Amino acid sequence: MIFCAEVRICIWKNKGMGVYNTPDGYKGVLDVMGKYYVIFNPLSNSGRGFESATKIETAVTDGEFEYESILSIEDIKKFMRELPGDKTLVLSGGDGTINRFVNTIGDEELPREVYYFPSGSGNDFMRDVRPDGNSGLVLLNTYIKNLPKVTVKGETYRFINGIGYGIDGYCCEVGDRLRQKSDKPVNYAAIAIKGLLFKFKPVTAAVISDGHKKVFDHVWIAPTMNGRYYGGGMKATPGQKRLNDDGTVTTMIFRGRSRLKTLLIFSGICKGEHIKHRKEVIQIKSREVEVKFDRPCALQIDGETVLDVKSYKVHR
């Protein structure tokens, strides 16, 4: 693993960029021109965070750019307050970078506008708010207000995309072990297929949503979602809107006795087609939900793994 110290570079470019409306009706890419101060995660995208962050110069082509590793910033709140007002602050990284950022700042109102430029490997947040694939910056402030929280093993975290629990957490657990042994890219699809066909044992899950309890057997995954995507492109909950007015999240229960049939249905999750199978896939909307398994499983929060979890609770 390469630790990247503070880096600053200035580059001048020309032209501008456009504006588009996100699925939530919010203007996500804004035409901000001038001086850009990019704080990046050097560990994102398999240690290529700085290289990936500099691609902003092709997406935003009018301005002066400075770069600094977020690892060199001791107090991010103080840093944001003291950054000169004529500089546009940009956070660059992946979903994990946004997750760590929002958990560092907590529930406090941001002292300035913060834009986001994707330079990670998953980028499910950008899939959700930028479905047309346009390059540019997304204003984070609105998307990180009043985020849902998850309490697991006595600790509480805010999350951007979703909580994965079941075989998706298992895939993160196996992937983490493989990364410790090799710097080669992890094939999560292969891990999932092997898990579905041979290795992962489904569980019995109790779901308590807004005080109402239901129990499901032969459960493979039980994520709770703030957005539509998680896990590097899985469209788990196609109807979930992260800027909804009622503050609800969606818990998706995927169950099935047959491993082969489960695999066939699961293959449609990237397009959201799995929800057509209503016997196997149940969606539950709620403001507060607790999911309990009958045995410990790995859980992931925006891609960050927590091992040996028997339950989690999502709330505002």
Secondary structure, DSSP 8 states (H G I E B T S, - for coil): -----------EE------EE-TTS-EEE----EEEEEEE-TTHHHH-HHHHHTTHHHHS-SEEEEEEEGGG-S-HHHHHHHS-TTEEEEEEE-HHHHHHHHHHHTTS--SS-EEEEE-SS--HHHHHH-TT---S-EE-GGGGTT--EEEETTEEEE-SSEEEEBHHHHHHHHHHHHHHH--S---HHHHHHHIIIII---EEEEEEETTEEEEEEEEEE--EESSSEETTTEE--TT--TT-TT--EEEEEEE-S-HHHHHHHHTTGGGTGGGG-TTTEEEEEESSEEEEEEEEEEEEETTEEEEEEEEEEEE-
